[in-house]
Amino acid sequence: MVDVHPSKLTENVIDLIGKEWMLVSAGDESSFNTMTASWGSIGFFSNQPMVTIFVRQERYTYEFIENSDKFTLTFLGDGYRDALMTLGRNSGRDCDKIAIAGLTPTFTESGNPTFEEGRLVLECRKIFGQMMTAESFVDRECYEKWYGEGHGGLHKIYMGVIENCWIKE
Ligand SMILES: Cc1cc2nc3c(=O)[nH]c(=O)nc-3n(C[C@H](O)[C@H](O)[C@H](O)COP(=O)(O)O)c2cc1C
């Protein structure tokens, strides 16, 4: 993997997150977890490149993000749809879903989890975390559509400064 400045990325961020999807991972070598995510953003805040992710409290990964200073976003590229579905439909609480998905965990110099198969990895330092509230939805239809009866709980919003960005050449 080659270390690049995030400003050098030429990806279409909307498709990158919304169509390719990503793995949100946190923890350390002794204990970590990952999950598929397709909601989030990459942008600029606090005069630094940053990401925003949305994680429901019921996810096992939530516990690891809460207990870590950092998290990673791993993009796998073509050919990993089944793995992403496995990691997005099963909980690490119930099975060794990473082994089932056939991915190979690896750890950054700071000890954060990512995967050998990643084609783009962002290592992020948490700078903000806030639960969504029902009242903060200006668009009630959006709230009902995603958080109304029969849906999961509200997301927690995390913002993370991108401290490292690696791409596979
Ligand atoms: C395509 C896709 C996108 C997803 N995006 C998100 C997301 O942005 N936020 C979230 O909280 N869950 C999202 N999920 C659901 C989690 O990946 C899923 O609940 C997963 O099983 C959680 O695993 P865990 O309990 O091991 O953390 C998504 C699932 C899929 C399949």
The ligand as an ORCA input file, in Angstrom:
! r2SCAN-3c Opt
* xyz 0 1
  C     -24.836     -2.608      2.104
  C     -24.946     -2.436      3.586
  C     -24.759     -1.179      4.139
  C     -24.854     -0.968      5.524
  N     -24.638      0.289      6.032
  C     -24.701      0.485      7.369
  C     -24.419      1.783      7.930
  O     -24.035      2.744      7.231
  N     -24.559      1.928      9.271
  C     -24.939      0.892     10.094
  O     -25.062      1.092     11.320
  N     -25.183     -0.356      9.584
  C     -25.050     -0.571      8.254
  N     -25.265     -1.826      7.742
  C     -25.626     -2.941      8.640
  C     -24.446     -3.596      9.329
  O     -23.363     -3.834      8.440
  C     -24.922     -4.942      9.903
  O     -25.942     -4.730     10.849
  C     -23.825     -5.801     10.470
  O     -24.304     -7.123     10.574
  C     -23.336     -5.326     11.819
  O     -22.348     -6.209     12.253
  P     -21.769     -6.228     13.742
  O     -22.918     -6.518     14.681
  O     -20.746     -7.319     13.710
  O     -21.174     -4.875     13.987
  C     -25.160     -2.052      6.368
  C     -25.352     -3.344      5.819
  C     -25.236     -3.534      4.442
  C     -25.424     -4.911      3.859
*
